[in-house]
């Protein structure tokens, strides 16, 4: 890495390598921390797993997603920690340690893009690159008080990137402020194939609000009421069809099957030591049945059609990103797994539908960040980013 001081344990201590970037471009002067699942020429890719790091070698090519930032003039200042094999939402890594959450140092940073979120929140980079399968950008963005995006599935390239669950995997990024966030969106996303209109319909996902912690819910409800007054009237819709449990398990089974397809051979052949939670998750993944996969695919298709009907071409959902502030670092594995399962009920609609979702850092509770999200139709990512910035600005204005 090229930074000399890493107080948040956000970066891996790899020897620095020269990574060329464009001399000029829309992202000139901005620094980028790269999650250690994206290949970068001159660096290994360790995937948060010691055995995988030992097998990696030094990469000779850079992942196209990372190259987009280099071509836009940004420069890389290092590779950041990830949860082991990117298969956890809490951000802890039993092998390489856990990055500190600069916004709440006694709490987890969220994962799996833990290092990129930590580095961005701590001011060690301007843009943190991460990936999001089940919430690995959106969760850390909420926990660390950042803007963070899960783009439309397949909108951005994932070649030369460690896979987890291909039908859900997306790259994404973090920033501390709305101006940088929209600058990146303009530089990286290009024109939207399906842009939002100038005045989209804003839809409150009322049943998702009810999935939050009761104390947090009062804060969410107050903020959504403020958006209703300051930005635009909110429609109210229940979106979990047929119910939360069906969506949760559809996501879990499909993610599990694909995760075992991605890493089952590595685990079976090399028998690597897997950390707490990771071992159990892969054991679950190995046991997913064909019947569970078939039923889950039908549930995903039905939900996707249902959400498309609600959104149309001009609708944007507002929802809590996760149910509460991050757990304390001292929380038990059982407590962390409970928070993960509760969070997945809010995070899985974007993954199941393939729709873009952006976290806005707008709330705090007990001194820790807590975000809300906007979720738009597939292909609306760039206009959704500008809408997110507009909501963020207007909702903080003083009421006359």
Buried (B, 14 or more C-beta within 10 A) or exposed (E): BEBEEBEBBBBBEBEEBEBEBBEEBBBEEBBBBBBBBBBBBBBBBBBBBBBBBEBBEBBEEBBBBBBBBBBBBBBBBBBBBBBBBBBBBBBBBBBBEBBBBBBBEEBBBBBBBBBBBBBBBBEBBBBBBBBBBBBBBBBBBBBBBBBBBBBBBEBBBBEBBBBBBBBBBBBBBBBBBBEBBBBBBBBBBEEBEEBBEEEBBBBBBBBBBBBBBEEBBEBBBEBBEBBBEBBBEBBEBEBBBEEBEBBBBBBBBBBBBBBBBBBBEBBEEEEBEBBBBBBEBBEBBBEBEEEBBEBBBEBBEBBBEBBBEBBEBBBBBBBBBBBBBBBBBEBEEEEBBEBBEBBBBBBBBBBBBBBBBBBBBBBBBEEBBBBBBBBBBBBBBBBBBBBBBBBBEBBEEEEE
